[in-house]
Amino acid sequence: MVKLSPCCPFAIPQMADPSKRKIYEFLATEGEKTVGEITKKLKLKQPTVSYHLKMMEGEGLLKAKKKGREVFYQIKLTCPEGGACFGG
């Protein structure tokens, strides 16, 4: 489980959307997951989840790893702004 810290001023605006926040918190507590696993657990539509994952990856909050046909997303444990978030 990832310790969520509100210290990152960069991440706070990204969490204004409830769907993004749900996805981020799910990945923080459950670890690496695919789009399918996220949609099933959070009961969100696949296009919504895919959109938010791409946005958060682009903003440096998540990292993606492709395994075969699937992409696994997880929390990026370094602050996108180089701050002290996540102990980094």
C-alpha positions in Angstrom: 0.0 0.0 0.0 1.3 3.5 -0.9 1.2 6.2 1.7 -0.8 9.0 0.2 0.5 12.4 1.1 -1.2 15.7 0.3 2.1 17.5 0.2 2.3 17.6 -3.6 0.6 20.7 -4.8 0.9 19.3 -8.4 -1.2 16.2 -7.6 -4.0 18.1 -5.8 -5.6 19.7 -8.9 -5.4 16.3 -10.6 -7.5 14.8 -7.9 -10.4 17.3 -8.3 -12.2 14.9 -10.6 -13.9 12.2 -8.5 -13.2 9.5 -11.0 -9.5 10.3 -11.1 -9.4 10.3 -7.3 -11.2 6.9 -7.2 -8.7 5.4 -9.7 -5.7 6.9 -7.9 -6.8 5.7 -4.5 -7.6 2.2 -5.9 -4.1 1.9 -7.5 -2.5 3.2 -4.3 -4.2 0.6 -2.1 -4.4 -2.4 -4.6 -1.2 -1.9 -6.6 -0.6 -2.5 -10.3 -3.9 -3.1 -12.2 -5.1 -3.2 -15.8 -7.9 -1.0 -17.2 -10.3 -4.0 -17.1 -9.6 -4.6 -13.4 -10.1 -1.0 -12.6 -13.4 -0.7 -14.5 -14.7 -3.9 -12.9 -13.9 -2.9 -9.4 -14.8 0.8 -9.6 -17.8 0.3 -11.8 -16.7 3.1 -14.2 -16.9 2.9 -18.0 -13.8 1.7 -19.9 -13.4 4.9 -22.0 -13.6 7.0 -18.8 -10.9 4.9 -17.0 -8.7 4.8 -20.1 -8.9 8.6 -20.5 -8.1 9.4 -16.9 -5.2 6.8 -16.8 -3.6 8.4 -19.9 -4.1 11.9 -18.4 -2.6 10.9 -15.0 0.3 9.1 -16.8 1.0 12.2 -18.9 1.0 14.3 -15.7 3.6 12.0 -14.1 1.3 10.6 -11.4 1.2 7.0 -12.9 3.5 4.7 -14.8 2.4 2.2 -17.3 3.9 -1.2 -18.2 2.9 -3.2 -21.2 2.7 -7.0 -20.8 1.6 -8.7 -24.0 -1.7 -7.1 -25.0 -2.4 -5.6 -21.6 -1.2 -2.4 -20.0 -0.7 -2.4 -16.2 -0.9 1.0 -14.4 0.6 1.8 -11.0 1.3 4.8 -8.9 4.6 6.5 -9.7 6.4 6.9 -6.4 8.4 10.0 -7.4 7.0 13.5 -7.3 6.5 14.9 -10.8 7.7 18.2 -9.5 10.8 16.8 -7.8 9.4 17.5 -4.3 9.4 15.5 -1.1 6.2 13.6 -1.9 6.3 9.8 -1.2 9.5 10.4 0.7 11.4 11.3 -2.6 
